[in-house]
Amino acid sequence: MLKIFSTQLSGLFNKMIDKEAFEMEDAGRLLAQAAVGDGAIFIQGFGEMQGITAEAMDGAEPFPKAKRYEHGQTIAREDRFLIFTRHSNDNEALKLAKALREKDIPFVAISTSVPSNEDSLMELADVHIDLRINRGLIPDETGNRFGYPTLIAALFAYYGIKFTFEEIIQEYENEED
């Protein structure tokens, strides 16, 4: 089972590299705007995606200028947001996204794109990264699928964004010297 899961996960990562690399770069650029200015980078994970917030804040290599977002917290136009959730139609994430749109605060959303008749993070976000996990990765004997690694895929996207962000900040700092 683990070998199948590993193979499928590797395929998912490769698909994300092929289809989402430009979005990860755009996300890094958008967040760098806050870092080189007076803004902060707020990170909000919904559901299991709170693990991303923990990694960004408390991990071995914290995300520079990152802050944990608390509902109702004061935010400024120079701030940027990273929103992580399982699906692009998550109600709580959409509430935050709409509030950010109203205040003209740019943000990046990371979620699996799902069809929606109403608002979606795909349309509201300045940059959207699709996790591409619409079903479990491993088939069972009855035709069902299991092994739904949204947090792992989101961490992969997070690091893609973080590496780009850090590269941009390093270039900016080198130019200032």
N, C-alpha and C positions, 0 to 999 in steps of 0.2 A: 504493500500500500504506500509506504513512504517513498519508495522509488518512483511510483506513478505520480504521486503528489509533487515531488521534486521536479520531475520532467515537465509536468503541466505548469508549475510555477515559473520555471525557466522560460517556457513558451510565452507565458503571460508577460514576463519582464521584457522579453524581446519584442513582443507586440507593442508594449508601451513605449519602448525606445523608438520603434519605427513610426508609431502614430502620434506620440505625445511629446517628442523631444523638443520641438519648437515651442510648444506651450510651456514646458518646464523652463526653457530659456526666457520666454516672455515673463513668466512668473518671477523668476529671479531678478529681471530688470525692474519690474514693477515694485518689488519689495526694496530693491536697492535705492529707489527714489527716497524712501523714508529714511534709510540708514545714512545717506550722505547729507540729508537735510536735518530738520529738527523733529522728524516724526518717529513714531514707534511702530513696531510690527506686532500686531495682536494676532494670537493664534487661538482658534476655537475649534475644538473637536466635539462632535456630537456622538452619543452612544459609545461604541467601542473605540471610536476615533479619538477619544480623550487620551488614548495612549500616545498619539502624536504630540499632543500638548505636553505630556510628561517628558517625552524624549527631547522636545525642543527646549524645555525649561530646565530639566533636571538630569538630562543625559550627560554622557562623558564629554560631548562637544556641543554645548548649548548654542542655539540659534542667536547670532548677535542682534542686539536691540529688541529681542522678542519679549513680549509681555503676555501673561495669561489674561484673557478677556473675562471680565465679570459683568453680568447683565446690568445694564444701566450705567456702566462706567462712561466717563466723559472721554470723547474721542475728538480729534482735530482733523482738519482737511489734509494735513501733511502725513497723517497716519495711514497705514496700510493693514489689510487683513488677509489672513489665510484661514479658510473655512474647510474643515474636513468632515464628511459625512458619508454614510453608506450609499445613499441614492440621491439623485439630483432633485427629487421632489420631496425631500424631508421637510416637514412643516416647520420645525424649530429653526433649521438652517435657513429656510426661506424667509422667516420673520426677520432674522438678523440681516440677510442679504437685502431685503426691501428697505430696512432702516438705513443701511449703509448707502444704498442708491439714493434715498431721499436726502441724505447729508452730503452726497457727492464724494463719498470715500471709496477710492479704488480698492478692489479685493480680488483675490484668487480663490476659486472653489475647486476642491478635489472630491469627486464622487463618481459613482457609476451612473452614466446617462441612462435615464429611463423615459419612455414616452409619457407625456403629460398634456392634458387639455388646459391646464392652468399654468401659472408661472413655474419656471424651472431655473435651477442654478446655472444651467448652460446658457440661458439668455441673460440672466441678471449679472453674472460675473464678468469682470473685465477680461479675465483669463479663466478658462475651465479646463481641467485635466480629467479625462475619463479613465477610471480605473478598469473598465472593461470586464467586470465580473458580474455577469447576468445569471449565473448558475454555479453550482458547485463544480469543482474541477475533476472529481473522481466519480466514475459511474459505478453503481452497484449492480447486483444480479437482477434486480427488478426494473431496471431502466431509470431509476432515480439517480440523482447526483448529490454528492456531499463534498465537504472540504471547501469552505467559502472564505478565502483568506483576504478579506477587505483590508484589515489592518496592515498586513504584510505588504500588500500592493500600495497602500497609502504611504507606508514608510519608504518604499522604493521611490515614489513620486516626491516625497518630502526631501529625500537626499538628493534627487536630481535637481530640485529647486535650490536647495542649500548650497550645493557645489557651485552652481552657476552664480548664485548670489555672492558667495565668498570670492569667486574669481573676479567679479565686477568690482567689488569693494577693494580688493587688492590692487587692481589696475588703477582705480581712482586714487588710492593712497599713494601709489608710485608716481602718478602724474603730479600730485601736490608737492612731492619732495624735491 
